[in-house]
Amino acid sequence: MSFSVFSFFRRFLSRFHASHREDAVALTIVEAQELENIFALLLLGSFVGLPSPPTFLAVELLPFMERELKILNRRAEDAGDMLAEMCGTIGID
């Protein structure tokens, strides 16, 4: 009997751990996407009225920013509410 209770708790904790790990991965992905957006805005901030970094720095980094530019373009087309997206990821109703 004690063995079945032990195995029940072991399975319960394993599922609990897997569930929280999936939530942590989802939040990490959202945070990484936001950091990419912030980096792109810092580098190309002059397009939206933010102070821009020195031109030589922006020009040197531009070839490496193809992915970020595609992300910025897609985000501008979608224009979703990031706060609502984050609340949905966290699970706030």
mmCIF file as gemmi writes it, N, C-alpha and C atoms, coordinates in Angstrom:
data_model
loop_
_atom_site.group_PDB
_atom_site.id
_atom_site.type_symbol
_atom_site.label_atom_id
_atom_site.label_alt_id
_atom_site.label_comp_id
_atom_site.label_asym_id
_atom_site.label_entity_id
_atom_site.label_seq_id
_atom_site.pdbx_PDB_ins_code
_atom_site.Cartn_x
_atom_site.Cartn_y
_atom_site.Cartn_z
_atom_site.occupancy
_atom_site.B_iso_or_equiv
_atom_site.pdbx_formal_charge
_atom_site.auth_seq_id
_atom_site.auth_asym_id
_atom_site.pdbx_PDB_model_num
ATOM 1 N N . MET Axp A 1 ? 0.819 -1.199 0 1 0 ? 1 A 1
ATOM 2 C CA . MET Axp A 1 ? 0 0 0 1 0 ? 1 A 1
ATOM 3 C C . MET Axp A 1 ? 0.858 1.257 0 1 0 ? 1 A 1
ATOM 4 N N . SER Axp A 2 ? 1.898 1.289 0.824 1 0 ? 2 A 1
ATOM 5 C CA . SER Axp A 2 ? 2.74 2.476 0.872 1 0 ? 2 A 1
ATOM 6 C C . SER Axp A 2 ? 3.477 2.685 -0.453 1 0 ? 2 A 1
ATOM 7 N N . PHE Axp A 3 ? 3.781 1.589 -1.147 1 0 ? 3 A 1
ATOM 8 C CA . PHE Axp A 3 ? 4.449 1.711 -2.44 1 0 ? 3 A 1
ATOM 9 C C . PHE Axp A 3 ? 3.54 2.391 -3.458 1 0 ? 3 A 1
ATOM 10 N N . SER Axp A 4 ? 2.258 2.098 -3.455 1 0 ? 4 A 1
ATOM 11 C CA . SER Axp A 4 ? 1.339 2.729 -4.407 1 0 ? 4 A 1
ATOM 12 C C . SER Axp A 4 ? 1.158 4.214 -4.1 1 0 ? 4 A 1
ATOM 13 N N . VAL Axp A 5 ? 1.149 4.571 -2.828 1 0 ? 5 A 1
ATOM 14 C CA . VAL Axp A 5 ? 1.048 5.98 -2.461 1 0 ? 5 A 1
ATOM 15 C C . VAL Axp A 5 ? 2.314 6.715 -2.888 1 0 ? 5 A 1
ATOM 16 N N . PHE Axp A 6 ? 3.459 6.066 -2.678 1 0 ? 6 A 1
ATOM 17 C CA . PHE Axp A 6 ? 4.722 6.669 -3.085 1 0 ? 6 A 1
ATOM 18 C C . PHE Axp A 6 ? 4.763 6.867 -4.603 1 0 ? 6 A 1
ATOM 19 N N . SER Axp A 7 ? 4.34 5.855 -5.355 1 0 ? 7 A 1
ATOM 20 C CA . SER Axp A 7 ? 4.358 5.985 -6.813 1 0 ? 7 A 1
ATOM 21 C C . SER Axp A 7 ? 3.335 7.02 -7.279 1 0 ? 7 A 1
ATOM 22 N N . PHE Axp A 8 ? 2.203 7.131 -6.579 1 0 ? 8 A 1
ATOM 23 C CA . PHE Axp A 8 ? 1.218 8.16 -6.931 1 0 ? 8 A 1
ATOM 24 C C . PHE Axp A 8 ? 1.814 9.55 -6.769 1 0 ? 8 A 1
ATOM 25 N N . PHE Axp A 9 ? 2.461 9.804 -5.643 1 0 ? 9 A 1
ATOM 26 C CA . PHE Axp A 9 ? 3.073 11.111 -5.411 1 0 ? 9 A 1
ATOM 27 C C . PHE Axp A 9 ? 4.207 11.377 -6.39 1 0 ? 9 A 1
ATOM 28 N N . ARG Axp A 10 ? 4.933 10.336 -6.708 1 0 ? 10 A 1
ATOM 29 C CA . ARG Axp A 10 ? 6.023 10.497 -7.673 1 0 ? 10 A 1
ATOM 30 C C . ARG Axp A 10 ? 5.48 10.891 -9.047 1 0 ? 10 A 1
ATOM 31 N N . ARG Axp A 11 ? 4.424 10.234 -9.51 1 0 ? 11 A 1
ATOM 32 C CA . ARG Axp A 11 ? 3.807 10.592 -10.792 1 0 ? 11 A 1
ATOM 33 C C . ARG Axp A 11 ? 3.2 11.988 -10.74 1 0 ? 11 A 1
ATOM 34 N N . PHE Axp A 12 ? 2.557 12.314 -9.624 1 0 ? 12 A 1
ATOM 35 C CA . PHE Axp A 12 ? 1.945 13.639 -9.46 1 0 ? 12 A 1
ATOM 36 C C . PHE Axp A 12 ? 3.002 14.728 -9.546 1 0 ? 12 A 1
ATOM 37 N N . LEU Axp A 13 ? 4.099 14.56 -8.831 1 0 ? 13 A 1
ATOM 38 C CA . LEU Axp A 13 ? 5.159 15.568 -8.847 1 0 ? 13 A 1
ATOM 39 C C . LEU Axp A 13 ? 5.834 15.647 -10.217 1 0 ? 13 A 1
ATOM 40 N N . SER Axp A 14 ? 5.955 14.52 -10.893 1 0 ? 14 A 1
ATOM 41 C CA . SER Axp A 14 ? 6.536 14.522 -12.231 1 0 ? 14 A 1
ATOM 42 C C . SER Axp A 14 ? 5.664 15.316 -13.192 1 0 ? 14 A 1
ATOM 43 N N . ARG Axp A 15 ? 4.363 15.118 -13.157 1 0 ? 15 A 1
ATOM 44 C CA . ARG Axp A 15 ? 3.448 15.867 -14.02 1 0 ? 15 A 1
ATOM 45 C C . ARG Axp A 15 ? 3.427 17.346 -13.644 1 0 ? 15 A 1
ATOM 46 N N . PHE Axp A 16 ? 3.461 17.616 -12.346 1 0 ? 16 A 1
ATOM 47 C CA . PHE Axp A 16 ? 3.482 18.996 -11.863 1 0 ? 16 A 1
ATOM 48 C C . PHE Axp A 16 ? 4.73 19.717 -12.372 1 0 ? 16 A 1
ATOM 49 N N . HIS Axp A 17 ? 5.866 19.037 -12.296 1 0 ? 17 A 1
ATOM 50 C CA . HIS Axp A 17 ? 7.135 19.604 -12.762 1 0 ? 17 A 1
ATOM 51 C C . HIS Axp A 17 ? 7.091 19.851 -14.272 1 0 ? 17 A 1
ATOM 52 N N . ALA Axp A 18 ? 6.571 18.91 -15.032 1 0 ? 18 A 1
ATOM 53 C CA . ALA Axp A 18 ? 6.49 19.062 -16.489 1 0 ? 18 A 1
ATOM 54 C C . ALA Axp A 18 ? 5.589 20.231 -16.871 1 0 ? 18 A 1
ATOM 55 N N . SER Axp A 19 ? 4.491 20.396 -16.157 1 0 ? 19 A 1
ATOM 56 C CA . SER Axp A 19 ? 3.575 21.496 -16.433 1 0 ? 19 A 1
ATOM 57 C C . SER Axp A 19 ? 4.246 22.844 -16.193 1 0 ? 19 A 1
ATOM 58 N N . HIS Axp A 20 ? 4.938 22.977 -15.085 1 0 ? 20 A 1
ATOM 59 C CA . HIS Axp A 20 ? 5.611 24.237 -14.783 1 0 ? 20 A 1
ATOM 60 C C . HIS Axp A 20 ? 6.79 24.482 -15.72 1 0 ? 20 A 1
ATOM 61 N N . ARG Axp A 21 ? 7.446 23.434 -16.15 1 0 ? 21 A 1
ATOM 62 C CA . ARG Axp A 21 ? 8.549 23.586 -17.096 1 0 ? 21 A 1
ATOM 63 C C . ARG Axp A 21 ? 8.032 24.12 -18.425 1 0 ? 21 A 1
ATOM 64 N N . GLU Axp A 22 ? 6.883 23.617 -18.889 1 0 ? 22 A 1
ATOM 65 C CA . GLU Axp A 22 ? 6.29 24.11 -20.132 1 0 ? 22 A 1
ATOM 66 C C . GLU Axp A 22 ? 5.909 25.579 -20.015 1 0 ? 22 A 1
ATOM 67 N N . ASP Axp A 23 ? 5.357 25.98 -18.878 1 0 ? 23 A 1
ATOM 68 C CA . ASP Axp A 23 ? 5.018 27.391 -18.665 1 0 ? 23 A 1
ATOM 69 C C . ASP Axp A 23 ? 6.269 28.264 -18.671 1 0 ? 23 A 1
ATOM 70 N N . ALA Axp A 24 ? 7.326 27.78 -18.038 1 0 ? 24 A 1
ATOM 71 C CA . ALA Axp A 24 ? 8.567 28.553 -17.985 1 0 ? 24 A 1
ATOM 72 C C . ALA Axp A 24 ? 9.167 28.705 -19.378 1 0 ? 24 A 1
ATOM 73 N N . VAL Axp A 25 ? 9.105 27.657 -20.188 1 0 ? 25 A 1
ATOM 74 C CA . VAL Axp A 25 ? 9.635 27.734 -21.55 1 0 ? 25 A 1
ATOM 75 C C . VAL Axp A 25 ? 8.824 28.734 -22.373 1 0 ? 25 A 1
ATOM 76 N N . ALA Axp A 26 ? 7.499 28.702 -22.239 1 0 ? 26 A 1
ATOM 77 C CA . ALA Axp A 26 ? 6.646 29.633 -22.98 1 0 ? 26 A 1
ATOM 78 C C . ALA Axp A 26 ? 6.948 31.077 -22.593 1 0 ? 26 A 1
ATOM 79 N N . LEU Axp A 27 ? 7.119 31.332 -21.31 1 0 ? 27 A 1
ATOM 80 C CA . LEU Axp A 27 ? 7.44 32.695 -20.865 1 0 ? 27 A 1
ATOM 81 C C . LEU Axp A 27 ? 8.823 33.125 -21.332 1 0 ? 27 A 1
ATOM 82 N N . THR Axp A 28 ? 9.768 32.202 -21.354 1 0 ? 28 A 1
ATOM 83 C CA . THR Axp A 28 ? 11.11 32.522 -21.818 1 0 ? 28 A 1
ATOM 84 C C . THR Axp A 28 ? 11.099 32.873 -23.302 1 0 ? 28 A 1
ATOM 85 N N . ILE Axp A 29 ? 10.319 32.168 -24.086 1 0 ? 29 A 1
ATOM 86 C CA . ILE Axp A 29 ? 10.211 32.46 -25.521 1 0 ? 29 A 1
ATOM 87 C C . ILE Axp A 29 ? 9.619 33.844 -25.739 1 0 ? 29 A 1
ATOM 88 N N . VAL Axp A 30 ? 8.567 34.177 -25 1 0 ? 30 A 1
ATOM 89 C CA . VAL Axp A 30 ? 7.952 35.508 -25.122 1 0 ? 30 A 1
ATOM 90 C C . VAL Axp A 30 ? 8.945 36.583 -24.723 1 0 ? 30 A 1
ATOM 91 N N . GLU Axp A 31 ? 9.701 36.347 -23.646 1 0 ? 31 A 1
ATOM 92 C CA . GLU Axp A 31 ? 10.677 37.337 -23.202 1 0 ? 31 A 1
ATOM 93 C C . GLU Axp A 31 ? 11.796 37.511 -24.228 1 0 ? 31 A 1
ATOM 94 N N . ALA Axp A 32 ? 12.252 36.415 -24.834 1 0 ? 32 A 1
ATOM 95 C CA . ALA Axp A 32 ? 13.298 36.514 -25.861 1 0 ? 32 A 1
ATOM 96 C C . ALA Axp A 32 ? 12.8 37.304 -27.067 1 0 ? 32 A 1
ATOM 97 N N . GLN Axp A 33 ? 11.553 37.09 -27.458 1 0 ? 33 A 1
ATOM 98 C CA . GLN Axp A 33 ? 10.99 37.846 -28.573 1 0 ? 33 A 1
ATOM 99 C C . GLN Axp A 33 ? 10.922 39.326 -28.245 1 0 ? 33 A 1
ATOM 100 N N . GLU Axp A 34 ? 10.529 39.647 -27.045 1 0 ? 34 A 1
ATOM 101 C CA . GLU Axp A 34 ? 10.459 41.056 -26.651 1 0 ? 34 A 1
ATOM 102 C C . GLU Axp A 34 ? 11.842 41.694 -26.587 1 0 ? 34 A 1
ATOM 103 N N . LEU Axp A 35 ? 12.844 40.948 -26.124 1 0 ? 35 A 1
ATOM 104 C CA . LEU Axp A 35 ? 14.202 41.489 -26.099 1 0 ? 35 A 1
ATOM 105 C C . LEU Axp A 35 ? 14.718 41.739 -27.51 1 0 ? 35 A 1
ATOM 106 N N . GLU Axp A 36 ? 14.363 40.865 -28.452 1 0 ? 36 A 1
ATOM 107 C CA . GLU Axp A 36 ? 14.733 41.097 -29.85 1 0 ? 36 A 1
ATOM 108 C C . GLU Axp A 36 ? 14.071 42.368 -30.369 1 0 ? 36 A 1
ATOM 109 N N . ASN Axp A 37 ? 12.81 42.565 -30.021 1 0 ? 37 A 1
ATOM 110 C CA . ASN Axp A 37 ? 12.114 43.778 -30.452 1 0 ? 37 A 1
ATOM 111 C C . ASN Axp A 37 ? 12.742 45.023 -29.851 1 0 ? 37 A 1
ATOM 112 N N . ILE Axp A 38 ? 13.107 44.956 -28.595 1 0 ? 38 A 1
ATOM 113 C CA . ILE Axp A 38 ? 13.729 46.101 -27.925 1 0 ? 38 A 1
ATOM 114 C C . ILE Axp A 38 ? 15.081 46.418 -28.565 1 0 ? 38 A 1
ATOM 115 N N . PHE Axp A 39 ? 15.858 45.371 -28.881 1 0 ? 39 A 1
ATOM 116 C CA . PHE Axp A 39 ? 17.151 45.589 -29.534 1 0 ? 39 A 1
ATOM 117 C C . PHE Axp A 39 ? 16.971 46.267 -30.882 1 0 ? 39 A 1
ATOM 118 N N . ALA Axp A 40 ? 16.009 45.783 -31.652 1 0 ? 40 A 1
ATOM 119 C CA . ALA Axp A 40 ? 15.766 46.374 -32.97 1 0 ? 40 A 1
ATOM 120 C C . ALA Axp A 40 ? 15.295 47.823 -32.831 1 0 ? 40 A 1
ATOM 121 N N . LEU Axp A 41 ? 14.449 48.091 -31.856 1 0 ? 41 A 1
ATOM 122 C CA . LEU Axp A 41 ? 13.994 49.474 -31.651 1 0 ? 41 A 1
ATOM 123 C C . LEU Axp A 41 ? 15.125 50.382 -31.196 1 0 ? 41 A 1
ATOM 124 N N . LEU Axp A 42 ? 16.02 49.849 -30.373 1 0 ? 42 A 1
ATOM 125 C CA . LEU Axp A 42 ? 17.161 50.66 -29.954 1 0 ? 42 A 1
ATOM 126 C C . LEU Axp A 42 ? 18.065 50.984 -31.133 1 0 ? 42 A 1
ATOM 127 N N . LEU Axp A 43 ? 18.242 50.014 -32.005 1 0 ? 43 A 1
ATOM 128 C CA . LEU Axp A 43 ? 19.131 50.232 -33.134 1 0 ? 43 A 1
ATOM 129 C C . LEU Axp A 43 ? 18.485 51.071 -34.228 1 0 ? 43 A 1
ATOM 130 N N . LEU Axp A 44 ? 17.198 50.875 -34.441 1 0 ? 44 A 1
ATOM 131 C CA . LEU Axp A 44 ? 16.491 51.593 -35.506 1 0 ? 44 A 1
ATOM 132 C C . LEU Axp A 44 ? 15.464 52.561 -34.932 1 0 ? 44 A 1
ATOM 133 N N . GLY Axp A 45 ? 15.744 53.111 -33.78 1 0 ? 45 A 1
ATOM 134 C CA . GLY Axp A 45 ? 14.799 53.97 -33.092 1 0 ? 45 A 1
ATOM 135 C C . GLY Axp A 45 ? 14.487 55.271 -33.8 1 0 ? 45 A 1
ATOM 136 N N . SER Axp A 46 ? 15.343 55.687 -34.686 1 0 ? 46 A 1
ATOM 137 C CA . SER Axp A 46 ? 15.092 56.953 -35.375 1 0 ? 46 A 1
ATOM 138 C C . SER Axp A 46 ? 13.833 56.892 -36.234 1 0 ? 46 A 1
ATOM 139 N N . PHE Axp A 47 ? 13.415 55.693 -36.637 1 0 ? 47 A 1
ATOM 140 C CA . PHE Axp A 47 ? 12.197 55.556 -37.436 1 0 ? 47 A 1
ATOM 141 C C . PHE Axp A 47 ? 10.935 55.823 -36.628 1 0 ? 47 A 1
ATOM 142 N N . VAL Axp A 48 ? 11.01 55.667 -35.309 1 0 ? 48 A 1
ATOM 143 C CA . VAL Axp A 48 ? 9.831 55.895 -34.467 1 0 ? 48 A 1
ATOM 144 C C . VAL Axp A 48 ? 10.027 57.059 -33.512 1 0 ? 48 A 1
ATOM 145 N N . GLY Axp A 49 ? 11.098 57.825 -33.701 1 0 ? 49 A 1
ATOM 146 C CA . GLY Axp A 49 ? 11.293 59.022 -32.894 1 0 ? 49 A 1
ATOM 147 C C . GLY Axp A 49 ? 12.147 58.837 -31.66 1 0 ? 49 A 1
ATOM 148 N N . LEU Axp A 50 ? 12.77 57.688 -31.499 1 0 ? 50 A 1
ATOM 149 C CA . LEU Axp A 50 ? 13.673 57.486 -30.367 1 0 ? 50 A 1
ATOM 150 C C . LEU Axp A 50 ? 15.072 57.933 -30.752 1 0 ? 50 A 1
ATOM 151 N N . PRO Axp A 51 ? 15.874 58.332 -29.783 1 0 ? 51 A 1
ATOM 152 C CA . PRO Axp A 51 ? 17.256 58.68 -30.119 1 0 ? 51 A 1
ATOM 153 C C . PRO Axp A 51 ? 17.963 57.456 -30.694 1 0 ? 51 A 1
ATOM 154 N N . SER Axp A 52 ? 18.722 57.655 -31.725 1 0 ? 52 A 1
ATOM 155 C CA . SER Axp A 52 ? 19.381 56.522 -32.375 1 0 ? 52 A 1
ATOM 156 C C . SER Axp A 52 ? 20.847 56.45 -31.973 1 0 ? 52 A 1
ATOM 157 N N . PRO Axp A 53 ? 21.422 55.254 -32.076 1 0 ? 53 A 1
ATOM 158 C CA . PRO Axp A 53 ? 22.849 55.118 -31.774 1 0 ? 53 A 1
ATOM 159 C C . PRO Axp A 53 ? 23.671 55.761 -32.891 1 0 ? 53 A 1
ATOM 160 N N . PRO Axp A 54 ? 24.958 55.857 -32.715 1 0 ? 54 A 1
ATOM 161 C CA . PRO Axp A 54 ? 25.803 56.416 -33.782 1 0 ? 54 A 1
ATOM 162 C C . PRO Axp A 54 ? 25.578 55.657 -35.095 1 0 ? 54 A 1
ATOM 163 N N . THR Axp A 55 ? 25.591 56.385 -36.18 1 0 ? 55 A 1
ATOM 164 C CA . THR Axp A 55 ? 25.275 55.82 -37.486 1 0 ? 55 A 1
ATOM 165 C C . THR Axp A 55 ? 26.215 54.687 -37.867 1 0 ? 55 A 1
ATOM 166 N N . PHE Axp A 56 ? 27.507 54.828 -37.592 1 0 ? 56 A 1
ATOM 167 C CA . PHE Axp A 56 ? 28.449 53.781 -37.981 1 0 ? 56 A 1
ATOM 168 C C . PHE Axp A 56 ? 28.131 52.462 -37.277 1 0 ? 56 A 1
ATOM 169 N N . LEU Axp A 57 ? 27.658 52.544 -36.03 1 0 ? 57 A 1
ATOM 170 C CA . LEU Axp A 57 ? 27.303 51.333 -35.304 1 0 ? 57 A 1
ATOM 171 C C . LEU Axp A 57 ? 26.067 50.679 -35.91 1 0 ? 57 A 1
ATOM 172 N N . ALA Axp A 58 ? 25.076 51.481 -36.227 1 0 ? 58 A 1
ATOM 173 C CA . ALA Axp A 58 ? 23.851 50.94 -36.826 1 0 ? 58 A 1
ATOM 174 C C . ALA Axp A 58 ? 24.13 50.327 -38.195 1 0 ? 58 A 1
ATOM 175 N N . VAL Axp A 59 ? 24.973 50.972 -38.98 1 0 ? 59 A 1
ATOM 176 C CA . VAL Axp A 59 ? 25.29 50.46 -40.317 1 0 ? 59 A 1
ATOM 177 C C . VAL Axp A 59 ? 26.088 49.166 -40.227 1 0 ? 59 A 1
ATOM 178 N N . GLU Axp A 60 ? 26.981 49.057 -39.247 1 0 ? 60 A 1
ATOM 179 C CA . GLU Axp A 60 ? 27.761 47.831 -39.09 1 0 ? 60 A 1
ATOM 180 C C . GLU Axp A 60 ? 26.897 46.667 -38.629 1 0 ? 60 A 1
ATOM 181 N N . LEU Axp A 61 ? 25.898 46.925 -37.83 1 0 ? 61 A 1
ATOM 182 C CA . LEU Axp A 61 ? 25.036 45.855 -37.324 1 0 ? 61 A 1
ATOM 183 C C . LEU Axp A 61 ? 23.884 45.517 -38.264 1 0 ? 61 A 1
ATOM 184 N N . LEU Axp A 62 ? 23.595 46.365 -39.216 1 0 ? 62 A 1
ATOM 185 C CA . LEU Axp A 62 ? 22.464 46.164 -40.11 1 0 ? 62 A 1
ATOM 186 C C . LEU Axp A 62 ? 22.478 44.829 -40.86 1 0 ? 62 A 1
ATOM 187 N N . PRO Axp A 63 ? 23.615 44.364 -41.383 1 0 ? 63 A 1
ATOM 188 C CA . PRO Axp A 63 ? 23.583 43.069 -42.077 1 0 ? 63 A 1
ATOM 189 C C . PRO Axp A 63 ? 23.185 41.896 -41.168 1 0 ? 63 A 1
ATOM 190 N N . PHE Axp A 64 ? 23.401 42.016 -39.881 1 0 ? 64 A 1
ATOM 191 C CA . PHE Axp A 64 ? 23.076 40.948 -38.945 1 0 ? 64 A 1
ATOM 192 C C . PHE Axp A 64 ? 21.63 41.02 -38.459 1 0 ? 64 A 1
ATOM 193 N N . MET Axp A 65 ? 20.908 42.035 -38.902 1 0 ? 65 A 1
ATOM 194 C CA . MET Axp A 65 ? 19.559 42.274 -38.378 1 0 ? 65 A 1
ATOM 195 C C . MET Axp A 65 ? 18.446 41.877 -39.341 1 0 ? 65 A 1
ATOM 196 N N . GLU Axp A 66 ? 18.723 41.026 -40.284 1 0 ? 66 A 1
ATOM 197 C CA . GLU Axp A 66 ? 17.694 40.635 -41.247 1 0 ? 66 A 1
ATOM 198 C C . GLU Axp A 66 ? 16.492 40.023 -40.539 1 0 ? 66 A 1
ATOM 199 N N . ARG Axp A 67 ? 16.757 39.139 -39.601 1 0 ? 67 A 1
ATOM 200 C CA . ARG Axp A 67 ? 15.659 38.486 -38.867 1 0 ? 67 A 1
ATOM 201 C C . ARG Axp A 67 ? 14.862 39.503 -38.052 1 0 ? 67 A 1
ATOM 202 N N . GLU Axp A 68 ? 15.548 40.411 -37.366 1 0 ? 68 A 1
ATOM 203 C CA . GLU Axp A 68 ? 14.867 41.409 -36.553 1 0 ? 68 A 1
ATOM 204 C C . GLU Axp A 68 ? 14.014 42.34 -37.402 1 0 ? 68 A 1
ATOM 205 N N . LEU Axp A 69 ? 14.52 42.686 -38.593 1 0 ? 69 A 1
ATOM 206 C CA . LEU Axp A 69 ? 13.729 43.547 -39.474 1 0 ? 69 A 1
ATOM 207 C C . LEU Axp A 69 ? 12.461 42.843 -39.944 1 0 ? 69 A 1
ATOM 208 N N . LYS Axp A 70 ? 12.564 41.553 -40.223 1 0 ? 70 A 1
ATOM 209 C CA . LYS Axp A 70 ? 11.376 40.796 -40.596 1 0 ? 70 A 1
ATOM 210 C C . LYS Axp A 70 ? 10.385 40.737 -39.436 1 0 ? 70 A 1
ATOM 211 N N . ILE Axp A 71 ? 10.913 40.566 -38.228 1 0 ? 71 A 1
ATOM 212 C CA . ILE Axp A 71 ? 10.05 40.531 -37.041 1 0 ? 71 A 1
ATOM 213 C C . ILE Axp A 71 ? 9.365 41.876 -36.855 1 0 ? 71 A 1
ATOM 214 N N . LEU Axp A 72 ? 10.119 42.982 -36.984 1 0 ? 72 A 1
ATOM 215 C CA . LEU Axp A 72 ? 9.526 44.309 -36.842 1 0 ? 72 A 1
ATOM 216 C C . LEU Axp A 72 ? 8.445 44.549 -37.888 1 0 ? 72 A 1
ATOM 217 N N . ASN Axp A 73 ? 8.699 44.115 -39.104 1 0 ? 73 A 1
ATOM 218 C CA . ASN Axp A 73 ? 7.716 44.283 -40.157 1 0 ? 73 A 1
ATOM 219 C C . ASN Axp A 73 ? 6.451 43.485 -39.858 1 0 ? 73 A 1
ATOM 220 N N . ARG Axp A 74 ? 6.628 42.255 -39.432 1 0 ? 74 A 1
ATOM 221 C CA . ARG Axp A 74 ? 5.473 41.416 -39.101 1 0 ? 74 A 1
ATOM 222 C C . ARG Axp A 74 ? 4.688 42.001 -37.92 1 0 ? 74 A 1
ATOM 223 N N . ARG Axp A 75 ? 5.42 42.481 -36.907 1 0 ? 75 A 1
ATOM 224 C CA . ARG Axp A 75 ? 4.748 43.055 -35.738 1 0 ? 75 A 1
ATOM 225 C C . ARG Axp A 75 ? 3.996 44.333 -36.107 1 0 ? 75 A 1
ATOM 226 N N . ALA Axp A 76 ? 4.558 45.113 -37.01 1 0 ? 76 A 1
ATOM 227 C CA . ALA Axp A 76 ? 3.874 46.333 -37.438 1 0 ? 76 A 1
ATOM 228 C C . ALA Axp A 76 ? 2.61 45.991 -38.214 1 0 ? 76 A 1
ATOM 229 N N . GLU Axp A 77 ? 2.646 44.921 -38.991 1 0 ? 77 A 1
ATOM 230 C CA . GLU Axp A 77 ? 1.454 44.509 -39.733 1 0 ? 77 A 1
ATOM 231 C C . GLU Axp A 77 ? 0.387 43.959 -38.79 1 0 ? 77 A 1
ATOM 232 N N . ASP Axp A 78 ? 0.808 43.162 -37.821 1 0 ? 78 A 1
ATOM 233 C CA . ASP Axp A 78 ? -0.158 42.565 -36.894 1 0 ? 78 A 1
ATOM 234 C C . ASP Axp A 78 ? -0.665 43.581 -35.875 1 0 ? 78 A 1
ATOM 235 N N . ALA Axp A 79 ? 0.251 44.378 -35.335 1 0 ? 79 A 1
ATOM 236 C CA . ALA Axp A 79 ? -0.056 45.422 -34.349 1 0 ? 79 A 1
ATOM 237 C C . ALA Axp A 79 ? -0.946 44.902 -33.231 1 0 ? 79 A 1
ATOM 238 N N . GLY Axp A 80 ? -0.523 43.792 -32.63 1 0 ? 80 A 1
ATOM 239 C CA . GLY Axp A 80 ? -1.267 43.219 -31.522 1 0 ? 80 A 1
ATOM 240 C C . GLY Axp A 80 ? -0.959 43.934 -30.22 1 0 ? 80 A 1
ATOM 241 N N . ASP Axp A 81 ? -1.751 43.652 -29.208 1 0 ? 81 A 1
ATOM 242 C CA . ASP Axp A 81 ? -1.572 44.23 -27.886 1 0 ? 81 A 1
ATOM 243 C C . ASP Axp A 81 ? -0.648 43.314 -27.087 1 0 ? 81 A 1
ATOM 244 N N . MET Axp A 82 ? 0.591 43.754 -26.842 1 0 ? 82 A 1
ATOM 245 C CA . MET Axp A 82 ? 1.576 42.911 -26.17 1 0 ? 82 A 1
ATOM 246 C C . MET Axp A 82 ? 1.171 42.612 -24.735 1 0 ? 82 A 1
ATOM 247 N N . LEU Axp A 83 ? 0.56 43.562 -24.036 1 0 ? 83 A 1
ATOM 248 C CA . LEU Axp A 83 ? 0.133 43.316 -22.662 1 0 ? 83 A 1
ATOM 249 C C . LEU Axp A 83 ? -0.906 42.206 -22.631 1 0 ? 83 A 1
ATOM 250 N N . ALA Axp A 84 ? -1.854 42.223 -23.567 1 0 ? 84 A 1
ATOM 251 C CA . ALA Axp A 84 ? -2.861 41.164 -23.623 1 0 ? 84 A 1
ATOM 252 C C . ALA Axp A 84 ? -2.219 39.823 -23.971 1 0 ? 84 A 1
ATOM 253 N N . GLU Axp A 85 ? -1.229 39.85 -24.858 1 0 ? 85 A 1
ATOM 254 C CA . GLU Axp A 85 ? -0.533 38.614 -25.228 1 0 ? 85 A 1
ATOM 255 C C . GLU Axp A 85 ? 0.214 38.027 -24.039 1 0 ? 85 A 1
ATOM 256 N N . MET Axp A 86 ? 0.898 38.876 -23.279 1 0 ? 86 A 1
ATOM 257 C CA . MET Axp A 86 ? 1.635 38.386 -22.109 1 0 ? 86 A 1
ATOM 258 C C . MET Axp A 86 ? 0.683 37.87 -21.039 1 0 ? 86 A 1
ATOM 259 N N . CYS Axp A 87 ? -0.438 38.565 -20.839 1 0 ? 87 A 1
ATOM 260 C CA . CYS Axp A 87 ? -1.412 38.092 -19.852 1 0 ? 87 A 1
ATOM 261 C C . CYS Axp A 87 ? -2.009 36.754 -20.27 1 0 ? 87 A 1
ATOM 262 N N . GLY Axp A 88 ? -2.203 36.552 -21.575 1 0 ? 88 A 1
ATOM 263 C CA . GLY Axp A 88 ? -2.7 35.275 -22.062 1 0 ? 88 A 1
ATOM 264 C C . GLY Axp A 88 ? -1.686 34.173 -21.875 1 0 ? 88 A 1
ATOM 265 N N . THR Axp A 89 ? -0.412 34.488 -22.039 1 0 ? 89 A 1
ATOM 266 C CA . THR Axp A 89 ? 0.636 33.494 -21.842 1 0 ? 89 A 1
ATOM 267 C C . THR Axp A 89 ? 0.753 33.115 -20.384 1 0 ? 89 A 1
ATOM 268 N N . ILE Axp A 90 ? 0.655 34.098 -19.497 1 0 ? 90 A 1
ATOM 269 C CA . ILE Axp A 90 ? 0.752 33.839 -18.068 1 0 ? 90 A 1
ATOM 270 C C . ILE Axp A 90 ? -0.497 33.124 -17.568 1 0 ? 90 A 1
ATOM 271 N N . GLY Axp A 91 ? -1.637 33.398 -18.19 1 0 ? 91 A 1
ATOM 272 C CA . GLY Axp A 91 ? -2.873 32.754 -17.784 1 0 ? 91 A 1
ATOM 273 C C . GLY Axp A 91 ? -3.789 33.643 -16.971 1 0 ? 91 A 1
ATOM 274 N N . ILE Axp A 92 ? -3.589 34.944 -17.068 1 0 ? 92 A 1
ATOM 275 C CA . ILE Axp A 92 ? -4.463 35.883 -16.361 1 0 ? 92 A 1
ATOM 276 C C . ILE Axp A 92 ? -5.706 36.103 -17.195 1 0 ? 92 A 1
ATOM 277 N N . ASP Axp A 93 ? -6.865 35.917 -16.6 1 0 ? 93 A 1
ATOM 278 C CA . ASP Axp A 93 ? -8.118 36.133 -17.326 1 0 ? 93 A 1
ATOM 279 C C . ASP Axp A 93 ? -8.658 37.515 -17.131 1 0 ? 93 A 1
